Amino acid sequence: MAFLLWRQPGDTAGQDSGGVSRYPSAMETAPAPHLPATFGALLAPFDRERFLADHYGRKALHLPGPAQRFERLLGWQGLDELLAQTSLWSNHSVAMAISGQSLTPEQFCTWGKNRLGDRVRVPDHAKVAGLLRQGATLVVDFIDRLDPAVRAIAEILEAVLLAPVTASAFISWQRQQGYPVHFDTQEVFALQVAGRKAWRLYSGRFEHPAELKGYRASDLDPETKRAALGQVEMRVELAPGDLLYVPAGQFHEALALEEASLHVSFGVMRPTAHDFLTTLMEALPADPAFRKPLAPGDDLDQHGAWLAELAQRLAAAVANPAGAQELVQFQRAKAFERWGGLTVRDRRVVQRFRVRWPGARLSGQTLTLPGRPAATLPPEAAQLAAWALPQDIVDERRILPALAHLPQPVVVEAVRSLIAAGLLETL
């Protein structure tokens, strides 16, 4: 097992000409002040395990916070800087709405070129500004990997919830309705950065929405939506520093209460059974039965017998003893497919670990994880476990400074012990 900071003899990568390590220190890699660095800090003072047990996928939650909690998260200047990178944006990544109606690309875009030179519709900043003065809502999508602070929150959610996360900035104006009542196909964490915004959440839920035709809010006609709304279940006023969690499928609407409101919405895109089966289907042709031509004619008995055979083979493929492991690998691949970690100067990838803390208990040197027998850890591994348990992601650049009182080989062995025990998972 080779780690970036834990070099083998003769490995001079990461050293300056004097042989001194030039990797970033723990201080250099620490999150910006006032930005929650863990899932627990994001939800504080609400208990993170209680959230997973009682709210995630089930019930909305409003968590007021200190006004400065998200002040380093994008902000107005950061938003302007992102939009100044004009070749990144098109009508597929920027949207606008006013008075409950989505605007067409023709209303706020012009023809231009993206960074690859392809002809696309790009936002016309003069048109956008004019529409904003009229009270239009602006949505800037797919910012989860463009801003370091936004990316940090997205990666926390991905590590804990094992699903890819997208982030969008929502900008709206006092008493101007942007989007109508709707539900999202994602689990939404709305973080209020500036201004105040009133939300109404309804009791109506669309069961298991998905990014498939017929299962999105935009696919439902207005009459169907009205019939499904139910009563207002929660009224929430978000102020800077507040967080609102809205489960996928719950109908809601929002309205800015001050001149300008900015919130960043993190959408957790949970993989579905359909997603997994679609992937599984790609491997089915390896079984000759799934390459077998359909029988000619219209003999229902013959077709029925053939379908029964296919059903048995498909059931066997899904229930394969290796299937559970394939499902776990599929979920993790989806969650972490966009993670980076490349350090170009040092020509290496920083080793990161996911902390599998849900349900974990540490008592002295005894570690207990769900579904595993209790493990007795070496003293150094127990120290590392106590440090890691409040966190979601740890990497080698932070582990060594945290255990600086221990010799480097001992720290390496402690990491190996926690991987073997199941507390740390290599990303």
KANORPE-V603216 format. One record per residue. RES is the residue in one small letter. PSI is psi in radians with two decimals (none if undefined). OMEGA is omega as a letter, one per 30 degrees, with the letter a starting at -180 (none if undefined). D_FIRST is the distance of its C-alpha to the first C-alpha in Angstrom with 2 decimals. Layout:
res | psi | omega | d_first
RES | PSI | OMEGA | D_FIRST
RES | PSI | OMEGA | D_FIRST
This chain:
res | psi | omega | d_first
m | 2.01 | a | 0.00
a | 2.34 | a | 3.82
f | 2.68 | a | 6.64
l | -0.82 | a | 10.23
l | -0.40 | a | 11.84
w | 1.41 | a | 9.54
r | 2.63 | l | 10.36
q | 2.79 | l | 10.20
p | 2.36 | l | 13.84
g | -0.17 | l | 15.93
d | 1.89 | a | 14.09
t | 0.06 | l | 17.09
a | 2.39 | l | 16.20
g | 0.11 | l | 17.37
q | 2.60 | l | 19.94
d | -3.06 | a | 23.66
s | -0.31 | l | 25.92
g | 0.12 | l | 26.16
g | 0.19 | a | 22.49
v | 2.39 | a | 22.39
s | 2.32 | l | 19.66
r | 0.33 | l | 21.28
y | 2.69 | a | 18.97
p | 2.50 | l | 21.06
s | 3.01 | l | 21.76
a | -0.65 | l | 21.85
m | -0.67 | a | 25.53
e | -0.50 | a | 25.08
t | 0.00 | a | 22.81
a | 2.60 | l | 24.88
p | 2.76 | l | 27.13
a | 2.62 | l | 30.72
p | 2.54 | l | 33.21
h | 0.06 | l | 34.95
l | 2.14 | a | 32.41
p | 2.26 | a | 30.89
a | -0.11 | l | 27.15
t | 2.89 | l | 26.55
f | -0.69 | l | 28.24
g | -0.72 | l | 29.97
a | -0.58 | l | 31.36
l | -0.63 | a | 32.51
l | -0.25 | a | 34.52
a | 2.42 | g | 35.60
p | 0.20 | a | 37.71
f | 2.42 | a | 37.38
d | 2.27 | a | 34.89
r | -0.65 | l | 31.89
e | -0.60 | l | 31.80
r | -0.66 | l | 35.55
f | -0.83 | a | 35.24
l | -0.63 | a | 32.91
a | -0.67 | a | 35.24
d | -0.39 | a | 38.60
h | -0.73 | a | 38.45
y | 2.10 | a | 35.65
g | 0.04 | a | 37.36
r | -0.95 | a | 40.49
k | 2.41 | a | 42.28
a | 2.77 | a | 42.57
l | 2.26 | l | 41.80
h | 2.19 | a | 43.10
l | 1.73 | l | 41.34
p | 2.63 | l | 43.35
g | 2.97 | l | 41.51
p | 2.53 | a | 42.38
a | -0.51 | a | 43.65
q | 0.01 | a | 40.99
r | -0.68 | a | 38.01
f | 0.36 | a | 37.46
e | -0.36 | l | 39.25
r | 0.12 | a | 36.15
l | 1.66 | l | 35.57
l | -1.44 | a | 37.04
g | 3.04 | a | 40.67
w | -0.76 | a | 43.66
q | -0.72 | l | 42.59
g | -0.67 | l | 39.11
l | -0.77 | l | 40.81
d | -0.70 | a | 43.21
e | -0.71 | l | 40.40
l | -0.80 | a | 38.69
l | -0.38 | l | 42.01
a | -0.31 | l | 42.70
q | 1.21 | a | 39.96
t | -0.50 | a | 42.62
s | -0.13 | l | 40.91
l | -0.34 | a | 38.36
w | 2.52 | l | 41.05
s | -3.09 | l | 43.32
n | -0.17 | l | 45.28
h | -0.26 | a | 42.16
s | -0.11 | l | 40.36
v | 2.36 | a | 43.38
a | 2.74 | l | 46.06
m | 2.67 | l | 49.28
a | 2.69 | l | 51.74
i | 2.44 | l | 55.04
s | 0.67 | l | 57.40
g | 0.14 | a | 55.20
q | 2.32 | l | 54.99
s | 2.43 | l | 52.11
l | 2.57 | l | 53.15
t | 2.72 | l | 52.95
p | -0.60 | a | 51.01
e | -0.43 | a | 54.40
q | -0.36 | a | 55.32
f | 0.10 | a | 52.58
c | 2.88 | l | 51.07
t | 2.92 | l | 52.24
w | 2.37 | l | 51.14
g | -2.81 | a | 48.57
k | 2.53 | l | 45.41
n | -3.04 | a | 41.75
r | -0.30 | l | 39.16
l | -0.04 | l | 39.10
g | 0.09 | l | 42.86
d | 2.53 | l | 43.63
r | 2.07 | a | 46.83
v | 2.92 | l | 46.18
r | 2.13 | a | 47.95
v | 2.63 | l | 46.76
p | 2.32 | l | 47.96
d | 1.90 | a | 51.19
h | -0.56 | l | 50.82
a | -0.76 | l | 54.59
k | -0.74 | a | 54.97
v | -0.80 | a | 52.08
a | -0.73 | l | 53.66
g | -0.73 | l | 57.03
l | -0.64 | l | 55.69
l | -0.66 | l | 53.87
r | -0.44 | l | 57.20
q | -0.09 | l | 58.67
g | 0.21 | a | 56.10
a | 2.59 | l | 53.65
t | 2.41 | l | 50.13
l | 2.32 | l | 47.29
v | 2.19 | l | 43.89
v | 1.93 | a | 40.99
d | 2.93 | l | 38.26
f | 0.76 | l | 34.59
i | 0.12 | a | 33.88
d | -0.36 | l | 30.61
r | 0.12 | a | 28.53
l | -0.42 | a | 31.20
d | 2.22 | a | 31.51
p | -0.71 | a | 28.62
a | -0.73 | l | 30.23
v | -0.73 | l | 30.96
r | -0.67 | a | 27.47
a | -0.76 | l | 26.07
i | -0.73 | l | 28.40
a | -0.73 | a | 27.66
e | -0.59 | l | 23.91
i | -0.84 | a | 24.70
l | -0.70 | l | 26.97
e | -0.72 | a | 24.61
a | -0.69 | a | 21.83
v | -0.72 | a | 24.43
l | -0.06 | l | 26.73
l | 0.92 | l | 24.40
a | 2.59 | l | 26.73
p | 2.62 | a | 27.16
v | 2.36 | l | 29.36
t | 2.68 | a | 32.04
a | 2.48 | l | 34.06
s | 2.52 | l | 37.67
a | 2.29 | l | 40.06
f | 2.15 | l | 43.52
i | 2.13 | a | 46.45
s | 2.97 | a | 49.83
w | 2.77 | a | 53.16
q | 2.14 | l | 55.65
r | 0.38 | l | 57.31
q | 2.06 | a | 56.40
q | 2.20 | l | 55.03
g | -1.48 | a | 52.21
y | 2.57 | a | 50.85
p | 3.13 | l | 52.83
v | 2.34 | a | 51.80
h | 3.06 | l | 48.77
f | 2.81 | l | 45.60
d | 2.65 | l | 42.06
t | -0.08 | a | 39.76
q | 2.78 | l | 36.87
e | 2.16 | a | 36.20
v | 2.26 | l | 37.44
f | 1.88 | a | 36.50
a | 2.10 | a | 39.20
l | 2.00 | a | 38.64
q | 2.10 | a | 41.93
v | -0.77 | a | 41.62
a | 2.62 | l | 45.29
g | -3.08 | l | 48.68
r | 2.60 | a | 49.54
k | 2.32 | l | 49.45
a | 2.30 | l | 51.17
w | 2.49 | l | 49.58
r | 2.17 | l | 51.32
l | 2.31 | a | 49.33
y | 2.77 | a | 51.26
s | -0.36 | a | 51.09
g | 2.41 | l | 50.87
r | 2.37 | l | 47.55
f | 2.10 | a | 46.76
e | 2.12 | l | 44.76
h | 1.15 | l | 41.29
p | 2.78 | a | 41.91
a | 2.77 | l | 39.83
e | 1.06 | l | 39.66
l | 2.59 | a | 41.96
k | 2.21 | l | 45.63
g | -0.15 | a | 47.80
y | 0.36 | l | 45.20
r | 2.72 | a | 45.12
a | -0.65 | a | 47.64
s | -0.26 | l | 48.92
d | -0.17 | a | 49.89
l | 2.46 | l | 52.26
d | 2.76 | a | 55.86
p | -0.67 | a | 57.25
e | -0.72 | l | 59.35
t | -0.73 | l | 56.43
k | -0.80 | a | 54.44
r | -0.71 | a | 57.43
a | -0.44 | a | 57.90
a | -0.16 | a | 54.28
l | -0.85 | a | 54.02
g | -2.82 | a | 55.41
q | 2.80 | l | 56.28
v | 2.11 | a | 54.66
e | -0.52 | a | 52.17
m | 2.35 | l | 50.77
r | 2.20 | a | 51.94
v | 2.36 | l | 49.43
e | 1.97 | a | 49.92
l | 2.28 | l | 46.73
a | 2.86 | l | 46.85
p | 2.32 | a | 44.26
g | -0.13 | a | 41.24
d | 2.68 | l | 41.93
l | 2.43 | l | 39.66
l | 2.19 | l | 41.03
y | 2.25 | l | 39.16
v | 2.10 | a | 41.04
p | 2.64 | l | 39.98
a | 2.40 | l | 39.99
g | -0.19 | a | 43.50
q | 2.22 | l | 45.43
f | 2.42 | l | 48.36
h | 2.90 | l | 48.61
e | 2.81 | a | 50.15
a | 2.66 | a | 49.96
l | 2.24 | l | 52.39
a | 2.47 | a | 51.98
l | -0.20 | l | 54.21
e | 3.07 | a | 54.14
e | -0.73 | a | 54.73
a | 2.32 | l | 51.10
s | 2.36 | l | 48.17
l | 2.14 | l | 44.52
h | 2.66 | l | 41.80
v | 2.19 | a | 38.34
s | 2.14 | l | 37.77
f | 2.10 | a | 34.31
g | 2.08 | l | 34.53
v | 1.99 | a | 32.00
m | 1.44 | a | 32.26
r | 2.20 | l | 31.44
p | 2.55 | a | 30.77
t | 2.95 | l | 33.65
a | -0.64 | l | 34.38
h | -0.72 | l | 36.10
d | -0.80 | a | 32.99
f | -0.77 | a | 30.97
l | -0.57 | l | 33.87
t | -0.72 | l | 34.31
t | -0.71 | a | 30.79
l | -0.64 | a | 31.45
m | -0.50 | a | 34.69
e | -0.44 | a | 32.96
a | -0.18 | a | 31.66
l | -0.61 | a | 35.01
p | -0.23 | l | 36.68
a | -0.45 | l | 34.49
d | 2.11 | a | 37.01
p | -0.47 | a | 40.37
a | -0.51 | a | 42.28
f | -0.04 | l | 41.09
r | -0.02 | a | 42.30
k | 2.28 | l | 45.65
p | 2.67 | l | 48.60
l | 2.53 | l | 50.73
a | 2.46 | l | 53.87
p | 2.88 | l | 57.04
g | -2.98 | a | 59.98
d | 0.63 | l | 60.31
d | 1.86 | a | 60.20
l | -0.63 | l | 58.70
d | -0.73 | a | 58.17
q | -0.78 | l | 56.20
h | -0.68 | l | 54.06
g | -0.74 | l | 53.59
a | -0.67 | l | 52.39
w | -0.74 | l | 49.95
l | -0.65 | l | 48.54
a | -0.70 | l | 48.24
e | -0.75 | l | 46.14
l | -0.70 | a | 43.88
a | -0.72 | l | 43.56
q | -0.77 | a | 42.44
r | -0.66 | l | 39.84
l | -0.73 | l | 38.56
a | -0.70 | l | 38.43
a | -0.66 | l | 36.48
a | -0.70 | a | 33.96
v | -0.66 | a | 33.53
a | 0.14 | l | 33.45
n | 2.38 | a | 31.02
p | -0.50 | l | 28.67
a | -0.12 | a | 25.76
g | -0.70 | l | 27.60
a | -0.71 | l | 26.35
q | -0.67 | l | 22.72
e | -0.66 | l | 23.89
l | -0.75 | l | 25.70
v | -0.79 | a | 22.70
q | -0.67 | l | 20.68
f | -0.81 | a | 23.83
q | -0.77 | a | 24.24
r | -0.65 | l | 20.79
a | -0.70 | l | 21.08
k | -0.73 | a | 24.44
a | -0.64 | a | 23.39
f | 0.27 | a | 20.50
e | -0.34 | a | 21.75
r | 0.17 | a | 22.93
w | 2.53 | a | 20.09
g | -2.21 | l | 19.21
g | 0.03 | l | 17.01
l | 2.28 | l | 17.49
t | 1.81 | a | 18.31
v | -0.77 | a | 20.61
r | -0.65 | a | 21.38
d | -0.02 | l | 17.85
r | 0.74 | a | 17.04
r | 2.93 | l | 13.81
v | 2.23 | l | 13.16
v | 2.29 | l | 12.76
q | 2.19 | l | 10.23
r | 2.71 | a | 12.72
f | 2.38 | l | 13.23
r | 2.32 | l | 16.52
v | 2.05 | a | 18.24
r | 1.23 | a | 20.09
w | -0.43 | a | 22.97
p | 2.11 | l | 26.04
g | -0.04 | a | 27.54
a | 2.49 | l | 24.95
r | 2.32 | l | 26.63
l | 2.11 | l | 25.53
s | 1.81 | a | 28.12
g | -2.03 | l | 27.24
q | 0.15 | a | 24.13
t | 2.09 | l | 24.87
l | 2.24 | l | 23.01
t | 2.21 | l | 24.83
l | 2.58 | l | 23.76
p | 2.30 | l | 26.16
g | 0.13 | a | 26.17
r | 2.61 | l | 23.95
p | 2.68 | l | 25.19
a | 2.47 | a | 24.97
a | 2.37 | l | 22.00
t | 2.07 | a | 22.45
l | 2.62 | l | 19.68
p | 2.69 | a | 19.18
p | -0.75 | a | 21.18
e | -0.66 | l | 18.40
a | -0.62 | l | 16.73
a | -0.67 | l | 20.30
q | -0.78 | l | 20.78
l | -0.70 | l | 17.81
a | -0.75 | l | 19.16
a | -0.65 | l | 22.62
w | -0.66 | a | 21.53
a | -0.54 | a | 19.63
l | -0.63 | l | 22.30
p | -0.11 | a | 24.89
q | 3.00 | l | 22.56
d | -0.66 | a | 21.51
i | 2.34 | l | 18.57
v | 2.61 | l | 16.40
d | 2.92 | a | 14.14
e | -0.43 | a | 12.29
r | -0.32 | a | 15.62
r | -0.43 | a | 17.45
i | -0.83 | a | 15.35
l | -0.84 | l | 15.64
p | -0.59 | a | 19.40
a | -0.52 | l | 19.97
l | 0.70 | a | 18.78
a | -0.35 | a | 20.04
h | -0.11 | a | 21.93
l | 2.58 | l | 18.90
p | 2.57 | a | 17.09
q | -0.77 | l | 13.77
p | -0.55 | l | 11.90
v | -0.68 | l | 13.83
v | -0.76 | l | 12.79
v | -0.77 | a | 9.03
e | -0.60 | l | 10.26
a | -0.71 | l | 12.67
v | -0.79 | l | 10.39
r | -0.68 | a | 8.79
s | -0.71 | a | 12.50
l | -0.52 | l | 13.69
i | -0.79 | l | 11.51
a | -0.62 | a | 12.88
a | -0.30 | l | 16.24
g | 0.00 | a | 16.35
l | -0.68 | l | 17.09
l | 2.40 | l | 14.15
e | 2.16 | a | 13.48
t | 2.32 | l | 10.90
l | none | none | 13.30
